Amino acid sequence: MSAGGYAGRVLSGLPRRAWDRLQQAWGRIALDGAVAIVAFLLAQLILRQPAPIFAPIAAVVCLTDAPADRGPRALRLLLGVVVGVTVGELAALVIGSGWVQVGAAVVVGMLVVTLGSINPLTLLQSGIAALLVVGIGSSQAGWTRLASALIGGALALIVSQVLVSPSPTRQFGDAVSVALRGIADGLDGVVGALRSSGPDAVDRARRAAEGLRGGHGDVASLLDTRTTSGRLARTTVRGRRERASLRAMLDRFVGLEYVHAGSVLLARTAAEVAERGDAIPDDLVDGVAALAATVRALADHPRQTDPPASARDAHSVAGEIAGTDPESHRPGAARLATQLHLLAEDVDALTRTPSAPTSAAR
């Protein structure tokens, strides 16, 4: 591809990418703006200063990160400011002010904070706070920055921990739903292929397999969300309240990626069987349809261990299919029956409770 053609493709996609980034960031930006206003007004009221600029700065710095990182970020900022102001005060008292003293205070402040953290934000804040005290030659500058940072940081903690703290179970449940719906759609495509004949059946099965393979991104996003939700459960007040229910969901859906992989294999097998023109018994096609309904029921109710799938519960549907004997089918359909059997075992695992019976080991 020529350089002009590549540049044209990049530029043509730029508005769309910019719009996607704006959609992702606007909520966080609006939150930063609102909290900055509150921090500024609150610091004015408490500190009796006309322009306590460090309070909104601290609040915005703390809230710019992802929700799971906001609490730790606020604590790191406050740690850096406290250490920097303390070191700056001691340096001003012992060695006074000047260009040499500024460098020494910055270095010492960062070295002291390194004993507890090497996070860049903590190092930066300790160095800046020490620089203000020694460089300006006024202890008021350092203590004013400390008070403002405490107000902004405390406000950021309240907002991130209590007021706008996301639900880790809802976040993880939404990711589970997206991944499972993609799998259910793919299995429905397999059902349509098996109920067709000739070239149309082959084409539909291949498209179902391609669609399921394309769902790898949803599964990868689920794994990322699993990590993020776990961090929310550790770093936010709301997350700690939901820790037990999140743990149960994480344990139950730990095998979801196997369901995705099994669905891809089932679709590929269906395409191969359709290409050979092998006859597929109706009970196998009905089994795939029932399993698709089970997966969709799990997608619609990710927090429910055993949601209804058609007229029966999901565990019963998946368990019955997992209990079938693939060898009971003719050779042409046996491979498809084997893949359906294995997939049903993986789906069945998503519906089990500790007291539920387990099917035969794979």
Secondary structure, 3 states (H helix, E strand, C coil): CCHHHHHHHHHHHHHHHHHHHHHHHHHHHHHHHHHHHHHHHHHHHHHCCCCCCHHHHHHHHHHCCCHHHHHHHHHHHHHHHHHHHHHHHHHHHHHCCCHHHHHHHHHHHHHHHHCCCCCHHHHHHHHHHHHHHHHHCCHHHHHHHHHHHHHHHHHHHHHHHHHCCCCHHHHHHHHHHHHHHHHHHHHHHHHHHHCCCHHHHHHHHHHHHHHHHHCHHHHHHHHHHHHHHHHHHHHCHHHHHCHHHHHHHHHHCCCHHHHHHHHHHHHHHHHHHHHHCCCCCHHHHHHHHHHHHHHHHHHHCCCCCCCEECCEEHHHHHHHHHCCCHHHCCHHHHHHHHHHHHHHHHHHHHCCCCCCCCCCCC
